[in-house]
């Protein structure tokens, strides 16, 4: 266990590393620090438990190149980093690690004193972080995180019908079921949280302030979709926009994200969606944003609807940036991003993960040691890519991993 703002250095092995199709330097320029942490005074609008949220801070280590990263020390243990290096992933030479929220804020204060520029995923509270520390301004991030602004960024014909209402209005007017409620108070969300599918009026009785500002709720038409995909883009420091690929989202019955199939290819069936996505990303870039984004799209009856704009590193972004190199090296075109739970002790997870790595079935991206969180369930969190020649082969690998003790998180 180290001190706050600890700089962790290590040497790379000599094997040929996977290289992302675009580096962070390509996207943002030089002299930056990448910070993947989702931070808030409370975490009600973010998907997942505390361990899962912190596991995300290690997910992009393999695509940042030499860019320093701020991450939780639980994702930067020697066994975890050695596993990632064995997989052929290039890791940064410097990590700014922390063990708790207080150390995290101290890390940001240190970087601010050093006049660094940091890539944030979400705006942080004003009293915690100075504006000067942001590579992309907090006002830009706040605007792009606000679901109320989607109609200003997406062509109107590709947005579900929506209106702003208070909970009192909803209870009085009783919109036609089913419909979708989304937080309309500007707070950022992730993983499907802050969104409710209302099939029964009785559900409205359970809504309270934990959902958000009850005087400002987005009421949206529910689309009975045939396909649920995301299209991903990059806007670099020069305003150049590139398509990164697509992902087919896997969601729970409650609509929460639990993984995705990813690919850099697309066919004519979504060509118009990709084109519209370029337009949306251009609008986002024009607001002053530099970075990556993924747009959630529902397809139904020959139409498509952009239902959410995730203007940050998405769960699938890392896999998409590595996709071409992984496919070229292993000759496997099917790839699924997965989140696993391991309920035995942390050390025993590593050799089992290595077994699937050696079989060329699995590429680990982040491994979190739960012992850094003694007050939480001692569940090791593992994020990675399961690869195969076909979707059937990937499913077979997942079954084998489940039998070995890797529980697919849903």
C-alpha positions in Angstrom: 0.0 0.0 0.0 1.5 3.3 -1.0 0.9 6.9 -0.2 -1.4 9.3 -1.9 -0.3 10.4 -5.4 2.2 7.6 -5.5 4.0 7.3 -8.9 4.3 3.7 -9.9 6.9 2.8 -12.4 7.8 -0.5 -14.0 9.6 -1.8 -17.1 8.0 -3.4 -20.1 8.7 -6.9 -21.2 10.4 -7.3 -24.6 7.5 -9.1 -26.4 5.6 -7.5 -29.2 2.8 -5.4 -27.7 -0.6 -4.7 -29.0 -0.9 -1.1 -30.3 -4.2 0.8 -30.3 -5.2 2.1 -33.7 -5.1 5.6 -32.2 -3.1 6.6 -29.2 -4.1 9.2 -26.6 -1.4 11.4 -28.0 -3.0 11.1 -31.4 -6.3 12.2 -29.9 -5.4 14.8 -27.3 -1.8 15.8 -28.0 1.2 15.6 -25.7 1.7 16.5 -22.0 -1.6 15.1 -20.7 -2.6 12.7 -18.0 -5.5 10.3 -18.4 -8.0 10.1 -15.5 -10.8 7.4 -16.0 -12.3 7.8 -12.5 -16.1 8.5 -12.2 -16.3 10.9 -9.2 -19.3 12.3 -7.5 -20.4 13.3 -4.0 -22.6 10.3 -4.3 -22.7 7.5 -6.8 -26.5 6.8 -7.2 -26.5 7.6 -10.9 -23.5 5.4 -11.8 -23.9 1.7 -12.6 -22.3 -0.9 -10.5 -21.0 -1.4 -6.9 -18.0 0.4 -5.5 -15.6 -2.4 -6.5 -16.9 -2.4 -10.1 -16.6 1.3 -10.4 -13.0 1.3 -9.2 -12.2 -1.6 -11.6 -13.0 0.8 -14.4 -9.9 2.9 -13.5 -7.7 0.2 -14.8 -9.7 -0.7 -18.0 -7.9 1.7 -20.4 -4.3 1.1 -19.2 -3.6 -0.9 -22.4 -4.5 1.9 -24.8 -2.9 5.0 -23.3 0.6 4.4 -24.6 3.1 6.4 -22.5 0.4 8.8 -21.2 0.4 8.7 -17.3 -2.8 7.4 -15.8 -4.6 8.1 -12.5 -6.0 4.9 -11.2 -6.9 3.0 -8.0 -4.0 1.1 -6.5 -6.2 -2.0 -6.4 -5.9 -2.1 -10.2 -2.2 -1.6 -10.2 -1.0 -4.6 -8.1 2.1 -6.4 -9.4 0.2 -9.6 -10.2 -2.5 -7.7 -12.2 0.1 -5.7 -14.2 2.2 -8.7 -14.9 -1.0 -10.5 -16.3 -1.7 -7.5 -18.6 1.9 -7.5 -19.8 1.9 -11.2 -20.4 -1.2 -10.6 -22.6 1.0 -8.3 -24.8 -0.6 -5.1 -23.6 1.5 -1.9 -23.6 1.2 -0.2 -20.2 2.1 3.4 -19.2 5.4 3.9 -17.5 3.9 6.1 -14.8 0.7 5.7 -12.7 -0.6 8.1 -10.1 -2.3 5.7 -7.7 -4.7 6.3 -4.8 -6.5 4.1 -2.3 -9.5 6.2 -1.3 -11.5 9.3 -2.2 -9.3 11.6 0.0 -6.1 10.4 -1.6 -7.7 10.8 -5.0 -8.5 14.5 -4.4 -4.9 14.9 -3.0 -3.6 13.4 -6.3 -5.6 16.0 -8.3 -4.3 18.8 -6.1 -0.8 17.6 -6.7 -1.3 17.6 -10.5 -2.9 21.0 -10.3 0.2 22.4 -8.5 2.3 20.9 -11.2 0.2 22.7 -13.8 -0.7 19.4 -15.6 -3.6 18.9 -18.0 -5.9 16.0 -17.2 -8.5 14.2 -19.3 -11.6 13.8 -17.2 -14.5 11.6 -18.1 -17.1 13.7 -16.1 -17.0 17.1 -14.6 -16.0 17.1 -10.9 -17.4 19.3 -8.1 -16.1 22.8 -8.5 -14.8 22.9 -4.9 -12.7 19.8 -5.6 -11.0 20.5 -8.9 -9.8 23.8 -10.5 -10.9 24.6 -14.0 -7.3 24.9 -15.1 -6.6 21.2 -14.6 -9.1 20.1 -17.3 -7.9 19.3 -20.9 -11.5 19.7 -22.0 -13.3 22.4 -20.0 -15.8 21.3 -17.3 -18.5 23.4 -18.8 -18.2 21.4 -22.0 -18.3 18.1 -20.2 -21.3 19.2 -18.1 -23.2 20.3 -21.3 -22.5 17.0 -23.0 -23.4 14.9 -20.0 -26.8 16.5 -19.7 -29.5 14.4 -21.3 -31.6 17.5 -21.8 -29.2 18.7 -24.5 -29.5 15.6 -26.8 -32.0 17.4 -29.1 -29.5 20.1 -29.8 -26.9 17.5 -31.0 -29.0 14.9 -32.8 -31.3 15.4 -35.8 -34.9 15.6 -34.6 -36.1 12.7 -36.8 -33.7 10.4 -34.9 -34.8 11.1 -31.4 -37.7 9.5 -29.6 -40.6 11.9 -28.8 -39.9 13.5 -25.4 -40.9 16.3 -23.1 -39.9 17.7 -19.7 -42.3 17.1 -16.8 -42.3 17.0 -13.1 -43.3 13.9 -11.2 -46.4 15.6 -10.1 -47.4 16.3 -13.7 -46.6 12.7 -14.7 -48.9 11.4 -11.9 -51.6 13.8 -12.9 -51.5 13.4 -16.7 -50.6 9.7 -16.8 -48.7 9.4 -20.1 -49.6 6.4 -22.3 -47.7 3.3 -21.1 -45.0 2.2 -21.6 -42.7 5.2 -21.4 -39.2 5.9 -20.3 -38.1 8.3 -17.6 -34.6 9.9 -17.6 -33.0 12.2 -15.1 -33.4 15.8 -16.3 -31.3 17.6 -13.7 -28.0 17.5 -15.6 -26.3 15.0 -13.4 -24.2 12.5 -15.3 -25.1 8.8 -15.4 -23.7 5.6 -16.6 -24.5 2.0 -17.5 -28.3 2.6 -17.8 -28.8 4.1 -14.4 -30.8 7.3 -14.1 -33.2 5.7 -16.6 -36.5 3.9 -15.8 -38.8 1.9 -18.1 -42.3 2.4 -16.8 -44.7 -0.4 -17.7 -47.0 0.0 -14.7 -48.3 3.2 -13.1 -47.5 1.6 -9.7 -43.8 2.1 -10.5 -44.2 5.8 -10.2 -45.1 5.5 -6.5 -41.6 4.2 -5.8 -39.7 7.1 -7.4 -38.1 9.4 -4.9 -35.3 12.1 -4.7 -32.6 9.4 -5.3 -33.7 9.4 -8.9 -32.9 13.1 -9.2 -34.7 16.4 -9.3 -38.4 15.4 -9.4 -39.4 18.7 -10.9 -37.3 18.1 -14.0 -37.7 14.6 -15.5 -37.4 13.7 -19.2 -40.4 11.6 -20.3 -39.6 9.8 -23.5 -41.4 7.5 -25.9 -40.5 3.9 -25.4 -39.1 2.3 -28.6 -39.9 -1.4 -29.0 -36.5 -2.0 -30.6 -35.3 -4.9 -32.8 -31.6 -4.1 -32.2 -29.7 -2.2 -29.6 -26.3 -0.9 -30.8 -23.7 1.8 -30.1 -21.6 3.6 -32.7 -18.3 4.9 -31.6 -16.2 7.9 -32.7 -13.2 10.0 -32.0 -12.7 13.7 -32.4 -9.0 14.6 -32.2 -7.2 17.8 -31.2 -7.5 19.1 -34.8 -11.2 18.5 -35.0 -10.7 15.4 -37.3 -13.5 12.8 -36.7 -13.0 9.1 -37.2 -15.4 6.2 -36.8 -14.0 3.6 -34.4 -16.5 0.8 -34.7 -19.8 -0.5 -33.3 -20.9 -2.6 -30.4 -24.0 -4.6 -29.9 -25.1 -3.9 -26.3 -26.1 -6.6 -23.9 -28.5 -5.3 -21.2 -30.3 -6.8 -18.2 -34.1 -6.9 -17.9 -33.8 -3.6 -16.0 -32.0 -2.1 -19.0 -28.6 -1.9 -17.3 -25.4 -2.6 -19.4 -23.7 -5.9 -18.9 -21.3 -6.3 -21.8 -21.2 -6.1 -25.6 -20.2 -7.6 -28.8 -17.7 -5.3 -30.6 -16.4 -4.9 -34.2 -14.7 -2.3 -36.3 -16.7 -3.4 -39.4 -20.3 -2.5 -40.3 -22.6 -3.3 -43.3 -25.0 -1.4 -45.3 -27.8 -2.0 -42.8 -26.4 0.6 -40.4 -24.5 2.8 -43.0 -27.0 5.7 -42.5 -26.6 5.4 -38.7 -22.9 5.7 -39.0 -23.3 8.7 -41.2 -25.7 10.4 -38.8 -23.2 9.5 -36.0 -20.5 11.5 -37.8 -22.9 14.5 -37.9 -23.6 14.2 -34.1 -19.8 13.9 -33.4 -19.2 17.0 -35.4 -21.8 18.9 -33.4 -20.1 17.6 -30.2 -16.6 18.6 -31.5 -17.9 22.1 -32.3 -18.8 22.5 -28.7 -15.1 22.2 -27.8 -14.9 18.5 -27.1 -11.8 16.5 -27.9 -11.9 12.7 -27.2 -14.0 9.7 -27.8 -17.7 9.0 -27.6 -20.3 6.2 -28.1 -23.9 6.8 -29.1 -26.6 4.3 -28.1 -29.0 3.6 -31.0 -32.3 1.6 -31.2 -33.4 0.2 -34.5 -37.1 -0.4 -35.1 -39.3 -0.9 -38.1 -36.8 0.6 -40.5 -36.1 3.6 -38.3 -33.4 4.4 -35.8 -33.2 6.5 -32.7 -30.3 8.0 -30.8 -31.4 7.5 -27.2 -28.2 8.4 -25.3 -24.8 10.1 -26.0 -22.0 8.8 -23.9 -19.3 11.4 -24.5 -16.4 9.8 -22.8 -14.4 6.5 -22.9 -17.1 3.8 -23.2 -16.9 0.2 -22.0 -16.2 -0.9 -25.6 -13.7 1.8 -26.5 -10.6 0.0 -25.4 -11.6 -3.2 -27.3 -12.3 -1.2 -30.4 -9.0 0.5 -30.3 -7.2 -2.9 -30.0 -9.6 -4.9 -32.2 -7.7 -4.8 -35.5 -4.4 -5.9 -33.8 -6.1 -8.7 -31.9 -7.8 -9.9 -35.0 -4.6 -9.8 -37.0 -2.6 -11.7 -34.4 -5.1 -14.4 -33.5 -7.2 -14.5 -36.7 -10.4 -14.2 -34.6 -13.1 -11.8 -35.6 -15.6 -12.3 -32.8 -15.0 -10.3 -29.6 -17.1 -9.8 -26.5 -16.4 -7.4 -23.7 -17.2 -9.0 -20.4 -17.2 -8.1 -16.7 -16.4 -11.1 -14.4 -16.7 -11.7 -10.7 -14.3 -14.1 -9.0 -15.5 -15.2 -5.5 -12.3 -17.0 -4.3 -9.2 -15.3 -3.1 -7.5 -12.8 -5.4 -4.2 -14.7 -5.9 -6.1 -17.8 -7.3 -7.8 -15.7 -10.0 -4.5 -14.9 -11.8 -3.4 -18.4 -12.8 -7.0 -19.2 -14.0 -7.0 -16.1 -16.1 -3.6 -17.0 -17.5 -5.0 -20.4 -18.5 -7.5 -18.8 -20.8 -4.9 -16.2 -22.0 -2.6 -19.0 -22.9 -5.4 -20.7 -24.9 -5.8 -17.4 -26.8 -9.4 -17.2 -25.6 -9.1 -14.2 -23.3 -7.4 -10.7 -23.2 -7.6 -9.2 -19.6 -7.9 -5.4 -19.4 -8.4 -4.8 -15.7 -8.0 -6.9 -12.5 -9.1 -5.4 -9.2 -7.8 -6.7 -5.8 -10.8 -6.5 -3.4 -8.5 -6.5 -0.3 -8.1 -2.8 -0.8 -11.8 -2.5 0.2 -12.1 -4.5 3.5 -15.6 -3.2 4.2 -16.9 -4.6 0.9 -17.6 -8.1 -0.3 -14.3 -9.7 -1.2 -15.0 -10.2 -4.9 -12.2 -9.9 -7.5 -13.4 -7.8 -10.5 -12.0 -8.8 -13.9 -12.7 -6.9 -17.1 -11.6 -8.4 -20.4 -12.2 -9.5 -24.0 -13.3 -13.0 -24.8 -12.3 -13.8 -28.4 -13.2 -16.6 -30.9 -13.7 -17.5 -34.5 -17.5 -17.3 -34.1 -20.0 -16.1 -31.6 -20.7 -19.8 -30.8 -17.1 -20.3 -29.9 -17.1 -17.3 -27.6 -20.2 -18.6 -25.9 -18.5 -21.9 -25.3 -15.4 -20.1 -23.8 -17.7 -18.2 -21.5 -19.3 -21.4 -20.3 -15.9 -22.9 -19.7 -14.8 -19.8 -17.8 -18.0 -19.9 -15.7 -17.2 -23.5 -14.8 -13.7 -22.4 -13.8 -15.2 -19.8 -11.4 -15.4 -16.7 -13.5 -19.0 -15.5 -13.0 -20.2 -13.3 -15.8 -21.6 -10.1 -14.1 -25.1 -9.3 -15.2 
